[in-house]
Amino acid sequence: MSLSDVLSTSYSKFKHLTTTSLSIIVFIQGCISILITQFFIKLFYYKNSEKLQRGLNQTKRSFIILLLSIFSNVSPTSIRITTDDATMRRDSFQINRIGDIIAQLDTNSIIFSNHQLYIDWVIIWWLAHLANLSGNFFILLKKSLEKIPLLGYGMKNYKFIFMNRKWAQDKSLLEQSLGAINTNAIENGKNKDLTNAWGYNILLFPEGTNLCTNGIRKNNAYCKKMGLKPMKNVLMPHTTGLRFMIQNLQPSLTKIYDVTIGYSGVKGEHEFAEIKYSLKNIFLKGLGPSMIDIHIRSFNLYEIPYQDEEAFSKWLFTVWEDKNRLLDQYYINDTFQGMDGKTTLFCPAMDVNPYDFVTVVFLPVAFGMVLTASLWAYFNKKLA
């Protein structure tokens, strides 16, 4: 290896180490800033539910901008968004005059997706952000995530729904959470000025876990119990939670989005994105996918037989069979693009608007650093 190669490799490692270290600092400072903001919003607006909701929605929007800013720096990736022309408007995703990607997605909607990586939810939240709906985003998460220091408190303020994965325990919690979301969307949504504060987009992964060796083991046991044949590219979806959500949200529910995600460099059966693109590889080593493909179609409520349990199960299994076939084609062609009846938009990066970065990430973090340095200097002076 030549000296220039050695220097180039060393520089690349140093650059990535610096970027990762700064990103960790920015993330921690950003999270603390958001939590402090949440505290004061709840302190000052606890008697004004509309202002309280708007404030907490803004901190939710701030969090996804923070995540996207870090993700796009430590592991830059390109995105291809392919929409189904039969169910989605051709202008659902487009690039405006200044080069920003904007989306037209319905509020008061459910989004479900296949689940391969722990960053799947970040990508789908980004889609909602493009439609200016990131402040109204809700996620169903496993209960253990509620205990993460700092982040757990923040996610509770976002009213994310934490599940035990035991239906006997989860049913009443889910009913209560969905009931509050639905009531707010109906009652407060009557006032157009409040719609942005009280609408919702709820993300659910019906497979229950991501595609990996352990996930396949659980999936095979589930399929055997249900008398179903396992699929090659996806895990079999669980029907109870999604059907229950539709039943409890249907007074306000307007649309259901079906998202399928594919990651470049992953060839399907026996090769898992979860191993190739682990959180460690993405955020600490910068070894993320060079391209993420997203396929989206939508359903109207009247198209879904949610009132009949057996018919709904058949409908959802058919949707997953479609996903399996779609991913078969993806692993052959490395894209959803070019399929009949599809429209594709290429995004060179999953960036955020520079103004959003400055106001949501840079200024709070800069203030936090100045405050920390000031306090450090003050106490050092006192102790001297």
C-alpha positions, 0 to 999 in steps of 0.5 A, a space after each residue: 500500500 502506497 503512502 498516499 493510500 495510507 494517508 487517505 485511509 487514515 484521513 477517512 477514519 479520522 474524519 468519520 471518528 470526528 463526525 461520529 463523536 460530534 454527532 453523539 454530542 449533538 444528539 445528547 445536547 439536542 435531547 436534553 434541550 428537547 426535554 427541557 423544552 417539554 418540561 417548560 411547555 407542560 409547566 406553563 400550558 398545563 391549563 391550555 390543552 391546545 397550546 400544550 399539544 402544539 408545543 409538544 408536537 413541535 418538540 416531536 418534530 424537533 426530535 425527528 429533525 435531530 435524528 435525520 440531521 445525525 443520520 444524514 451526516 454519519 451515514 448518508 444515503 439516497 432514497 427512491 420513493 415509488 408510489 402505486 399509481 392506482 391508489 396514490 396521486 402522482 404528485 404525492 411526492 415531488 420536488 419544489 422550486 427550491 429543491 425540497 421534497 414535499 409530500 401530500 399525505 392524509 392526516 388521520 391515517 395509519 401507516 403499516 410496513 414490513 420491518 427489517 431494521 431498527 431505523 425503519 421507523 425513522 425512514 417512515 417518520 421522515 416521510 411524514 415530515 415531508 408532508 408536514 405531519 411529523 409533529 402528529 406522528 405516533 408509534 407503537 413500540 415495545 414496552 422495554 423502550 419506555 425505560 431508556 434514560 431521557 428518551 423514555 420520558 420524551 417518548 411518553 410526552 409524545 404519547 407513543 404507545 408502549 406494548 407488552 406484546 401480551 394482548 390481555 395487557 395491551 388491549 385496554 391500554 391501546 383502547 384508551 390511547 386510541 380513544 384519546 387520539 380519535 376523540 381529539 381528532 374528531 372534536 378538535 379537528 372541527 376547528 380548522 385552526 386546530 387540525 394540525 395540533 390534533 391530527 394523527 399518523 400512527 405507525 405499526 409494524 404488524 410483523 411484531 419484530 424485525 426480519 432476522 434469525 430469531 424473528 424467523 424462528 418466532 414466525 415459523 412457530 406462529 405460522 405453524 400455530 395458524 396453519 400458514 405457509 411462511 413467506 420468503 421475504 417477510 414475516 407473517 403479520 399479526 392481525 389483531 392489533 391492526 384490526 383493533 386500531 382500525 375499529 377504534 379509529 374509524 370515526 376519524 380515520 381517512 386513509 391507510 398506507 402500506 409501505 414496503 422498504 428495501 435496502 441496497 446490498 441485501 439480496 433477500 432470503 438468508 441475508 438480513 439487513 439487520 446484520 449488514 446494517 446494524 445500529 453499530 455499523 450505521 451510526 458508529 462505522 458509517 456503514 449504512 445502505 447506499 440506497 433505500 427504496 420505499 414503495 407506497 400504496 394506500 387503501 380507503 377504509 371501505 376497501 378493508 373488511 375490518 368488521 369481519 375477523 376472518 375476512 380481515 385476516 385474509 385481506 392482510 395476508 394477501 397484502 403481505 403476499 403482495 409485499 413478498 412478491 414485490 420484494 422478490 422483484 426488488 432483490 432481482 432488480 435492486 429497485 421498485 422503479 420501472 414496474 408497471 403502474 408505478 411512479 418513482 422520485 429519486 432523492 439524493 439524500 435524506 436531508 432536512 431543510 437548513 432552516 430547520 437544522 439551524 432552529 431545531 438543532 444548531 441553536 439549542 445545542 449551541 445554547 446548551 454548550 454556552 450554558 454548560 461552559 458558563 456554569 463550568 466557569 462559574 463553579 470553577 471560579 467559586 471553588 478557586 
